[in-house]
Amino acid sequence: MESHNHNHKHDHSSCCKNNNNPDFKKNLVKDPVCGMMIDPATAKGGTSEFKGETFHFCSPKCKTKFDANPTAYLEPKTEVKSENKTQALDVEYTCPMHPEVRQMGPGSCPKCGMALEPVTISLDQEEDNSEYLDMRKRFWVSTVLSIPLLILTMGGRHLIQSEHIHGYLKWVELILAAPVVLWGGLPFFERFLQSLKNRSMNMFTLIGLGVGVAFIYSVMAVLFPEVFPESFRDSMTGEVGLYFEASAVIVALVLLGQVLELKARGQTSAAIKALLGLAPKTARKINDDGTEVDIPVEDIHVGDKFRVRPGEKIPVDGKVLSGSSSVDESMVSGEPVPVEKTAGEKVIGATINGTGSLVMQAEKVGKDTLLSQIVQMVAEAQRSRAPIQKLVDQIAAYFVPAVIAVAVLTFVIWSVWGPDPKLAYAILNAVAVLIIACPCALGLATPMSIMVATGRGASMGVLFKNAESIEAMRKVDTLVIDKTGTLTLGKPKLVTVKKTGTLTEDQVLSLAASLEQASEHPLANAIVTGAKEKKVQLSQVTDFKSLTGKGATARVDGYDVAIGNKALLKDLSIELGQAEEEANRLRVDGQTIMYVAINGKLSGLLGVTDPIKETTIPAIESLRKIGIKVIMMTGDNETTAQAVANKVGLDGYFADVLPQGKAEIVKKMQSERKFVAMAGDGINDAPALAQAQVGIAMGTGTDVAMSSAGITLVKGDLTGILRARALSEGTLKNIKQNLFFAFIYNTLGVPVAAGILFPFTGLLLSPMIAAAAMSLSSVSVIGNALRLKRTKLD
């Protein structure tokens, strides 16, 4: 609307030239479309009558819009943003890991601490990315403050010669770390308290405990160093060891993980909104009196009649009342060849009408349409999968209570049997246990392996959307594959030219391709391209006629040429004869057959098919060798599906499958305890891609498919699945090794921190031991993760 007002700036200023007249403002009226205040006497748009009231317009464009749908501009409007913000509180939210958790409005899960997400997504719902922006801001501030802190504690202080400055460095560390821990880590402490309240130990329990204890211990060491025994001081500096850098870096790393997770969630929401955006915004309604008016799709009711003009999207699911046209249903079936529609046949919302005009009746509207069902299925399936954080939470569920138990036991033992001052030793040693047990490298364990693995995969043409996809790929035992664009190229190609009369094959192809130059049908394009590849000469065409649902006729080089299906030949009273046997044989091979008639006699057959990719057969053989069953699902017919399945050597196939059918088949396989990966490239594959444990999209396919999938194969060939599998196995092995390194040094240090060596050696926890444990675990994790760069994927 703003651009419209902008375009009328000149007109507006001209209308206001008389504003010196005191009565001028009294005469102004509001254009109901653009909101401009205009003088009825000088307004250029004319007037319209509606419900006994006269409306004035600044331009004919505004009048046309108003006349098409007056109620849209006269109903009271509310502020969109405030309305949407209110709506957010009325939307039901759930946890991806714990679907039983439901609440009205956003928040975090009481069980695992993850951010909740809406159960349903609509275009009207304003996207709330406030949490992502908040976490991103906290991450950058924490990173900026943590870097100098790291430099200072990892050798930077040795570059400072002044003893006077050295005395203030601990205060510098406190000033740098305090905002990171107290502000940057605030969301984690809130989730930490929530996990204690709900008795549900998770990653945030571990983070809150470790960071909190390390920070409080360090603050005490700065403010009250005199309460610490001599054994807690560095022998060289005489100062108590500080852990500010450890607590700050942990917060920064966990914030990075949260930012990446929330960004991935936003992309998922965008994918669903992209699906919703496929539906047309308006429809041409035919009223009972025969008048036609454009109305919003939301206002359509079952039984309403509509006109769908050439090139328009069909507004909702329904049936054709009159007219005939070819409809592009690739969104639903995945097949590139349009489907002919005549009176009585079903049509699906958001599919694209061809060159004919249709009058249809609405049968399903709103959430009942096929597109809405696809959207809901994608949303539900994407929520049903748990991220790799679950592994860390499982460890935390056992590790945290064990550490707390050891700390409590340490406190009790020292307070009863320890030397004087008993209470001081008891508190310090219990805190020491909590500090040394905090696995600082845990923040690196998963992100480092994922970062290296995704980089390695990208260099080999395999893009992983998230850690979850890497984790799951190694478990796959059943691969379900879409036909068009996945096994095949997804573009019709001329593969057969057969003559049945006296003309040569080149002559038949020349005449047919010349005629098809004037057609917009995808099969026509395949024939013209095939003729050019064979370097066949094309001629000028006259008297071209397109017969919707049948074919086309024209005059070419003095010949009367017709090309189309059986219905066209029947209309022209042309006999098929023995050519029908040849046509059926080619159909069994998966070809779409068109008949070419010249001067009233059948002169040839043209066969068009979707060719199988060169890499398909070798890839399927390799997948089957490693124990993965390969099954095809397609919206194409039984004959074509069987031909392709036999040719590439599949374990099975499903034909004539609609989008919801694909997702149902995947669900059924999952109920049989199969671990399913789905590979596809179209909008119609999106529900199945989201439903499968691993969704694999072809990089040559649609954006919606890639957004719904966890893995994208850049080159669009199945050999990428083998690379993804090898990388998945290597990465998960690497992550488990990292988790071992993240815990082993700390776990070994716990008995020392508890004072087990004190009766024999007088040794208590030294800052050197804690620092060594933290450094060793982090260095081990980083070094181990980098080994993934050498993983063999071929």
N, C-alpha and C positions, 0 to 999 in steps of 0.2 A: 504493500500500500504506500510505503514511503516513496518508492520510485515513481509511482503514479503522481503523487503530490509534487515531486520534483519536476516532472515533465510539464506540470501546469504552472510553474512559477511565473512565467511571463503572463499567462492569462490572468493569474491572480492579481498581479500588480496592476494590470490594466483595469481590472474590476474595481480596484481600490483608488483610482484616480480622483474620484469624487468624495474622498473621505473628509474634505473640508466642510461638506454639507452636514449640518447637525442631525438631519433626519436620515442620513445615509445608513448608519449602523442599525437603525430601526428597521430598515427595509431588507437587511441581509437574511438569507435563509441558508440552511445547511444541506449540502449535497449528501444524501444518505449513503453513497458508495465510498467516496474518498474523504468525506468529512470537511471539505472546503466550504468556507462561508462565501456565498455569492449573492449578487444582486439579481433577482428574477428578471429585471428589465433588460439587463445586458448579458445574461448567461447564454452561452452558445450551445448548450446540450439539449435544450427543449424541455418538455415536461412529460410526466406519465401520471395516469390516474390509477390509484389502488385503494380499494375499500372506501371509496368516497373522498379520498384525500389526494391533493395535487402535490407532486414532488418535482423539484427543479434540479437541473444537472449542469455541471460546469463544462461538460463535453459530451459528444455523442457516444463516446466509449463508455462513460459511466452510465448513460441511459440504457445502452444495450445490456450491460451487466445487470442492472436493476430489473429490467423487463424479463430477463431469463429466470430470475429467482428473487422476487421482492422480499420474501420473508427472511432471507439470509441477511439482509441489510437493515431490517426493521426490528428484529428481536433484540432485546437488551443484551449487551455484551459485557462480560466481566474481564478484569485484568487477567491475562493468560497466565502470567507467572505466579501470581498469588493463588490462582485457582489450582494450578498444578502443585504448588507447594502444599496446599491443603489436601490435595488428592494423595500425596505421598503418605500421609498419615492414615489414609483409608485403604492403602494397598497392603495386602498380606505379604510378609517376608518370611523366608525360610533359610536354613543353613544347608550348604551343598554337601557337607559331611554328615549332618544329622537331620534328615528330612522331617523327622518328627517334631523338630523345633519350629514353631510357628508363632508369629506375633504381627500385630498391625504396626506398620511403620518400620524404618530402618533401625539397625542396632548391631550388636555382636552376639555370637552364639554363646550361651551360658556354659556349654560343654567343652567347646574347643577354642573359643575366642575369635573364630573367623567372622568376617563381616557378612551379615545376612544379605540376601539378594531377593528382589521381588519374584513372587510366584508367577505372575503374568506380566508381560511387557506390552505396552501399547504406544502408538505414535503420539497420542495426546499427552502421555506421561512425560514430564520434563526429565531429562537425564540428570540424575544427581551424582555428580562426580566430585562432590565436596570432600569426601573422605580421601579420594585419590590425591586431590590437590593439597589437602592437609598433610598427608603422609609424605608427599613429595617435598613440601616445604620443610618439614621436620628433618627429612633425609639430607637435603642440601646444607641446611644450617649445621646439622650434626657432623657431616663430612668435613665442612670447612673448619670446624673447631677441633675435630679429631686429628686431622693431619698434622698441625703443629704440635699437638700433644704427643703423637707417635714419634715425631722427629726428636722432640725433647727427651723422651724416655728411652729411645732406641739408639742412644749415643750422642745426641745433640748437646747434652749438658757437659760432656767432656770437652767441647769446643769453647766453652766459656771458662776463662781463666780466673776471673774475679771471684774470690771467696764471698765477698759481700753480696754479689748477685746470686750466688748459689743458695744463700739463705732464703731468698725470696722465690726460688723456683717452685717449691711445693705449693706456694700460694697461687702461682701462675697456673699450675696444673689444676688446682681446685677451681679457679675461675673459668678455665677452659672446659672442664668436665661437667661442672654443675648444670649449665643450660642443656647440655646434651642428655644427661641422665634425667634431670627433673622435668624438663620440657619435652625434649625429643622422645624420651622413653615413657612419658606419661600414659599413652594409650596401652602400653604393655603392662605397666603396673596396675592399671584398672582391670585388665584381663587377668592378671596374676591374682588380684584379690577376688575376682569373680570365680576363678578356678578353685580357690580355697573355700569360698562360700558354698559352691555347688559340689565340693568334694570330687572334682573332675580334673585330675592332674594332666597337664598337657605341656606343649612347648613353652607357653607363656609362664607357666609355673616355674619352669627351669630358668627362663630368662629373668623373670622378676626376682627370683631368689638369688641367683648368681650376681646379677648387676647390683641389686639392692644391698646385698651383704658386702660386696667388694667396695662399693661407693661409701657406705656408712663406715666401714673399717678404715678406709683411707681418710675420710673426714676426721675421724677420731684421732688418727695418727698425726694429722696436721694441727688440730686444736689442742689435744691433750696427750702429747708424746710421752709425758712422764709416767703414765699409767702402764706403759708397756715394759715387760721385763727385758733384761739385757739380751736375752737369747733372740728377741724379736728385732734386734737392731743389726744393721749392716756393720760388719767389723771394720770396714774402711771409712765409711762416712759417719757412722754412729747414729744414723737416722732409721726410723721404722719404714719398712717397705710400703710403697703406695701402689694402688691398683686402679688409678684414675683412667689410664690409657686403655686398660682391658675393658672396663665397664663402658667407656665411651665408644670404643670400636664395636663391641657387641651390639650396642643400640643402633649404631649406624648401619651395620650389616643386616640386622633384622629389619630395619626400616627399608633397606633396599629390597629385601624379599617381599615386603608388604606392597611396595610401590609396583613391583613387577606383577604381583598377583592381581592387584586391583586394576592395573592396566589391561591385563588379559581378560578380566571380567568385563571391562568396558567394551572390549572388542567383541566379546560374545553377545553383549546386549546390542551392539551395533549390527551384528550379523542378523539378529532376529528382527531388528527394525528395518533392515534392508529387505527382508522377506515381506514384512508388512507393507513396505513402500512399493511393492510390485503391483498392488491393487490400484485400479484407477480411482481418481478422487471424485469424479462425477459420472453421471449416466444420463442418457437421453430418454426421458420417460414419455410414453405415449398416454395421454389422458383419455378418459372415456369419450370425450367429445371429439377426439382425433387430433387435438392440438398437442404439440411436443414442447417439452421444457427440460432444461438441464437441471438436475438436482444432485446434492451430495449423495455419495454411495451409502452413507450412514442412514439416510432417510428412506431407503428402499425397503419395501415390505413384500412378503411372499404373495405372489399373484400379480404383482405389478408388471406392466408390459414396457419393453424398451426397444429402441432402435439402435443397432450397433453398426456404425458406418465403416467403410473400408479403412483399414489401418488402425482402428480403435481397439482398446482392450475390452474384453467382455467383463461387465461390471460385477456380476455374481453368478453363482451356479444356477442353471436353469435349463429350459428346453427351447428349441427353435420352433416358432409358430409359422413363419413363412420366410422365403428367400433361400438362397444357397450361397455358400462360400467355402473357401479352404481356411482352416484355423490352425495356427501354429501352437501346438500343444506340447512343445519340447520342454516347457517348464514342468509338466506333469509326467510325460512319458519318457523324456530324454531323447526321443527320436527326432531327427532333423526334418523329416518329410511331413508337411502339413496334412491335416485330416479333413476330408470333405464333409461338410455339414449341410443337411437339408431339413425340411420340416419334420418335427417329431424327434430329432436327435438331441442328445444331451450336450451342453456346453459348460465349460468350467471357468469360473471367475479368474481374471488376470491373464488368461490366454489371449493371443493376439489374432484378431480377425484379418483375413486376407483382403482380396480385391472386391468381394461381393458384399451386399448389404443384407443384414439379418434382422428380423423382428423376433424377440425372445420374451419368455415369461420367467420371472424369478421364482425359483423353487427353494433355494437355501440362501439365507442372508446372515450377516454378522458372524458370530463364532461358529456357525454351522457350515460355512463354506469350506471347501477343500483347502484353500490357502490358509485360512485361520487354523484349521486342524493341523496343517503342516507346521505352522509357527508354534503352536502349543506343544507339539511333539518334540520339536527341536529344543524348546526351552526346558521341558521336563527331562529330556535325555541328557542335556548338558549339565543339569543340576545333580544328576544321579551318580556322578563319578567323584571319587575322593582323591584329592591331590597327594603328592608324595609326603606332605607334612604328616600324614597319618603314621608313617614309620617313626618319625621323631617323637610324635605324641605317645606311641606305644612304648618307646624307650623311656620317655619321661615318666610315664605311669608307674614304672618300676624303680627307675633311678632316683627320682625326687624323694619318695618316701624312705628309700634306703639311706640316702644321704642325711635326711633329717633325723632318722633314727640313730645313725652313727653320731651325729652332732649332739643329740640329746644325751646319748650314752656317755660321750666324752665329757659333757658338762657334769653329769652325775658323778662319774668316777673321780674327776679332778676336784670337785667340790667336797667329796667325802675323804678321799685318800691322797690328794695332792699335797705338795708342800705349801707353806704360807707364802704369800697371801692366797689361800685356797680359791676364793671367789674370783679373783683377778685371773688366775691361771685357768679356771674353769670356763669363764666367759671367752677369753682370748683363744683358747684351744678349740672351743666349739665353733667360734667364728672362723678360725683357721681351717677347720674341716670344710665349712661351707665355701670358703674362698677357693681352696685347692680343688674342690670337687666340681666347681663351675667349669664346664667344658667350653672354654672360649672359642675353640676351633669348630664347635658345633655350628656356629654361624657361617663358617666357610665350607663345611663338609659337603653339603648338597649344592649350594650355588656354584662352587668352583668346578665341580664335575659337570654340572649342567652347562655352565658357560663354555668350557672346553669342548664338550660333546656337541653343543649346538653349532659352535664355530666349525668343528670338524665336519659335521653333517652338511652345513651350508656350502662348504667348499666342494662337497660331492653331490650337490643338487638335492639334498634332503633337508627341508626346513621343519624344525620341531617348534610347535606353538608354545609348549609348556613342558615342565618336568614330568608331569603325569603321563604324557604320551611316550616319553622315553622309557619310563618305568614299565608301562604296560605292553609295549611292542614285543618284548622278549617272550611274553606268555601266550601269544597268539597261536591257536591251533587250527582256526578256521578263517579263511579269507573269502569274503563275499565281494564280488566285483560287478560293477555296472558294465554293460556292453559298450554303448555308444560313447566314444571319447576316452574310454579307459582301455578296453581290449582293442577297440577300433579307432580309426582316426577321427571319427565324428563328422566327416564330410562326405556326402555321396560322390561316387566316382563312376564314370562310364567304364564298364569292364567287358561288355558283350555287344557285338554288332553282327546280326545274322540276316542274310538276305533270304527272302521267300519267293521272289519273282525274278524278272529278267535283269533288273538293274544290279550293278555291282554293290558291294558293301560300302565302298567309299561314296558312291552316288547316293545311296540310302541315307548315310550319315550326313552328307553335305546338305541334302534337302531338309532333313529333320532338324539339324542344328541351325540352319538358316531360319526356319520357322521359329525355333525356340529362342532366338535372339530377342524376339519381341515379348517373351513371357518373363514373369517375375518368379516363377515357381523354382524352388531349390533344385528339383530334378532337371529342369530346363537348363539351369546354370551348369550342372554336371555334364550334360550332353554337349553344350557349347564348348566348355573347357576341354572335354575329351576330343572333340573335332579339331580344336586348335593344336592339341598335343600331337595328333596324327597328321597335322598340316593339311587338313582338308579345306578346300576353298569354300567360303560362304558367300551367299548371294543376297540381293535385295528382296524384301518381302512386301507383298501388297494384299489387301483385303484380309488382314489378320483378325481372327475372332477367337476370343477365349471363352470356352464353355465350362463354367465352374463345375467341378466334380467329375469332369469327363476328359478334357484335354483342350486342344486348339486346332484350328484349321487356317490355311492361308494359301495364297498363290505365290509359287516360287519358280522362277525360270520357265514359265509357261506350264508348270505342273500344278494340279490341285493336290495339295499335301495336307494330310491329317495325322495327328499324333496324339495318342491317349490310351484309355483303358477299354475294356470290353464294352462298356456302356456306349462309348463313342462309336465303336464299330457297329454296334447294333442299330444306333440311330441312323447311320449311313448305309445300313443294309449290306454290310461287307462280311463275308463268310471267313471264319478262322481256318477251317480245314485242319490239316495235319500240324499246322504251326502251334496249336494249343498243347500238343504233347511236348514239344521242345520248350515252350514257355513254362510248363509245369516242372520240367526237369531243372530249368534254371532257377525257379522259385525255391526248390528244395535246397539249392546251393546258397540260398539267402539273398537272391537278387530280386529287385523290383523291376517288373517287365512293362515296357510300353510298346504298343503296336504302331507301326508306321504304314499308312495307306497312301498310295499315289494313284491319282486318276481313278479312284473308286475301287482299287484292288489292293489287298494286303501285300506289301512289298518287303517288309522286314520287321525284325524284333530288336529292341534296344534293352540291354540289361544294366541297371545301375545298382551298386552296392556300396556299403561302408567298409573299406578295406581294413584288414587286421594289421596292427602295427608290427613292424619287423621284430621288435624286442619281445612281443607278447609270448610266443610259444617257448623260447628258451627260458624266459623268466618263470613261467608256470611250471616247467619241468624242474627247475631248481627249487622252487617253493615246495613242490610235492616231495622232493628228495629229502628235505629237512623236516618232513612230517606235517606240513600244513595242507589241509584240504582246501581246494579252490572251487568255489561255487559261483555261478553267474546269475544275476538278477537283471531282468530287462523288461521294459514296457513294450518291446517288440513282440511280434506274433510267434507262435509255437514253432512254425516251420523255420523261420530265420534263426531263432534261438538254438534249435537243435543243430542246424547246419554249422553255426559258429562254435558250439560246444564240442562237436565232433572234430572240427578242424584244429582247435587249439588244445584239445585233450583235457577237458575239465572233469571234476569229480561229480558234478551235477549242475542243474540250472533250473530257474523259475522264469516263465514267460508271462506276458500280459500283466505285469505287476505295476500297480499304481504306487505313488509315494508312500501312503500310509501302509500299503501292503509290504513295501520293502522294510520299513521299520518293524512291522509285526513279525516278519520272517526272522529278522535279527533277534528280536525278543524271544521268539520260540527257540532259536538255537541256544541263546543264553540260558533259557530255562532247562535246557538239556545239558547244562554245565560245560558248554563250549565257550572258549575265549575268542571273541569275534573281532576281526578287523574288517572294516568296510572301505572299499576303494571306489570312488566315483568322481564325476566332474560337473554335475548339473544341479540346478535348483531342486529338481525332483529327488536327488540323492541326499539332500540336507538332513531330513529326519533320520535316515538310516545311518548317516555319517556321525550324527550326534548320539544316536542310540548305542552304536557299537562301542566296545571298550576302547578301540582305537579307530579313529576316522582318518582316512587317507585321501586327500584331494589331489587331483591332477593340476599342475601349475598352468595347464592350457585351458582349464575350465572356468567356471563362473566364480565371482568374488564370494557369493553366498556359500558355495560349496567349500571354498578354502577357509572361510570364517567358521564354518560348522565343524571342520576337521581339526584334529590335533597335529597332523603331519601333512605337509604339502610336498609333492614331488615336482621340482621345477621343470624338468624335461617332460613330465607327463608319461613316463614309461615305467613298467612294473619292475624293472631291475632295481629301481630306487627302493622298493620294499625290502629287497634282500640286504641293501646297505643299511637301511633303517633298523632291521632286525639285528645285524651284527653290532651296530653302534649301541643299541639298547642293551644287549647282553653285556657289552664291555662297560657301559656307563653304570649299570646297577651294581656290577661287581666292584667297580671303583668307588661308588658311594658307600657301600658297606665297609670297604677297607678304610675309607675316610672316617666313618663313624667310629670304627675301632681306634684309629689314631686320635680322634677327638676325645675319647674317654680313657684310653689306656694309661697315659702318663698321669692324668688327674686321679684315676682310681688307685694307682700305685702310690700316689702321694698322700691319700687319705689316711692310711694307718700312721704315717709319719706325723701328719698334722694332729692326729688324735693323741700322739705322745707315746706310741708303742715302743719307741726306742729310748725314751727318757730314762726308764729304770736302769738300762744297761750302759748308755753312752751320755746321758744328760742332754741329748739332742732333741730340740723342738723344731717346729716349722721355721725355716729360714726364708726370708724374701727371695734369696737366690734360688732355692728349690722351687718355689712357686713360679718365679719368672721363667726358670728353665723348663718347667712342665708346660707352661702356656706357650712358650716359644717353640719348643720341640713339637708339640701337637700341631701348631699352625703350619710350621715349615713342612712337617710330614704330610699334612693334608694337601698343601699346595703342590709339593713335589709329586705326590701320587696322582693328583688330578691331571697334571700336565702330561702324564704318561698316555692319556687318552688320545693325544695328538698322533700317536704312532699306531693306533688301532687299525688293523687291516679290514677294509670294507668290501673288497672285491673277492 
